[in-house]
Amino acid sequence: MRYIEHERVVKRMNGRLVTNVIFKGIFLAATSLAILALVLLAYRIITQGAGHLSLDFLSNFSSRFPDRAGIKAALIGSLWLMAVVAPTAIILGVGSAIYLEEYAKKNKITSFIRINIANLAGVPSIVFGLLGLTIFVRAFALGNSILAAGFTMSLLILPVIIVASQEAIRSVPGELREASLGMGATKWQTIVKIILPAAIPGILTGSILALSRAIGETAPLIVIGVPVIIQFLPAGIMDTFTALPIQIFDWASRPQQEFQTVAAAGIIVLMIFLLLMNSIAVIIRNKFQKRY
Amino acid sequence: MTMTIKADKKKSAATPEQGIKVPVYQTKELNLWYGEKHALKNIDLDINENEVTAIIGPSGCGKSTYIKTLNRMVELVPSVKTSGEILYRDRNIFSSDYQVEELRTRVGMVFQKPNPFPKSIYDNIAYGPRIHGIKNKKILDEIVEKSLRGAAIWDEVKDRLNENAYSISGGQQQRICIARALAIEPDVILMDEPTSALDPISTLKVEELVQELKEDYSIIIVTHNMQQAARISDKTAFFLNGEVIEFDETDAIFSNPSDKRTEDYISGRFG
């Protein structure tokens, strides 16, 4: 007695193949729709804003007159912001990940903390803005400075960096850890010489993607009270500043039609900024490709 | 039952054949639990200097757990509890003033799967000396050559020391790992099924190497291959369900086992 009869298999074959084709079509449509939306968006922005792009646009401050409005203050401001966010968030994030993965006892408290860090990554950015306003702007009296905004943004992306770094550290094979400890290395030597070198591609990729999120965030900066129109460049981290998304938001909300073009040009600059950062992430990942 | 086993062990340990053997490890009343699971039960075992001691037994009998207890690697498992003592050169390795790093510098380990670091062959061997503070390039060069020669792999890799250790074959990788263990100039080498991931020719090379190494080191080897235990070891311990069933000269265990369960296992009736 055979359970799989050849004739019945043949009879059902057509139906199975049709289902196969239908699902392939559905998935293809989903992908195409996403790409189409992206292409349309890019096309609209580029056709609208490319005309306004020029060296003057990069080197002028913002202005009441659309044809003289430039993005200098916002671009430099965003770079300053990154100069605070990158070291703060990466040092704190990687440090926490190392502690949680390598040192913390595997008990209920640790797993509770882990789950909540993952949850924090989903908290809306405006909430982090309010937190920053209360703690850094008011309690620490940092005002609407680069430092206050940088700390707030660091808090916002910290959970993402911690989770990405934890994943990267966890993916280092346990045998390497055992080999190092088995030779009498201390935990710290093992972390510095074996685990971090093997985990660095994952950590950096995650960190850069998190940083590019910080560059595009607007809500926390608005809550902190970052000004829109600034006619000078910050001289230090205690100065106030403006950032790319804030500047774009301001232009896009102006009534004059011409400012829509300026906003589009600003978006192009922001997108190039993001593309550059993401390419760096890809290059790092390919360069340090894991060898085990 | 237990009484007779203990009596047997006493007898075999008390018959010195040539001169007096110096014990490197003395295990006394060792018990070990993984959480609720009682993995090692009342282990009493003396391991002598400059001998190869094989530990055999079916999967899950505790042989790997035991060897990992000897350098306290077993403590990487969070829920582990132990009682009893293990004396290494007359010092209890569980005592609070015994730094685990110090112990592991005296007791090298070779693992089941070749696990070189994703670094050059040179840096793999130099890793141990470097973490113990040797920076002088000339001394490191000497240690690397001596260790690779000791692991009988110098001639195969001497021209490619700067290549990644992953570029050589699995059998060569395992001998690199043995060389890496030799580089910390240990007293004892623990081997946890070192040939289970290797082809027969590489296995043969590692077995020959073990024979040479016992001139200078005491070797404890876990193996699930009984022929291997018979070929290379001086003494053999048979583990079953976390207990030492029989521990004796390898010849005696394989030709004339005193316990029925040992006989059943080595004749292939279970395991």
Interface residues (C-beta under 8 A of the other chain):
Chain A: K105 K106 P173 E175 L176 R177 E178 A179 S180 L181 G182 M183 G184 A185 T186 Q189 K193 I194 P197 A198 K290 R291 Y292
Chain B: N71 M73 L76 P78 E101 E102 L103 R104 T105 G108 M109 F111 K113 N115 P116 F117 P118 Y127 G128 I131 H132 N164 Y166 C177 R180 A181 I184
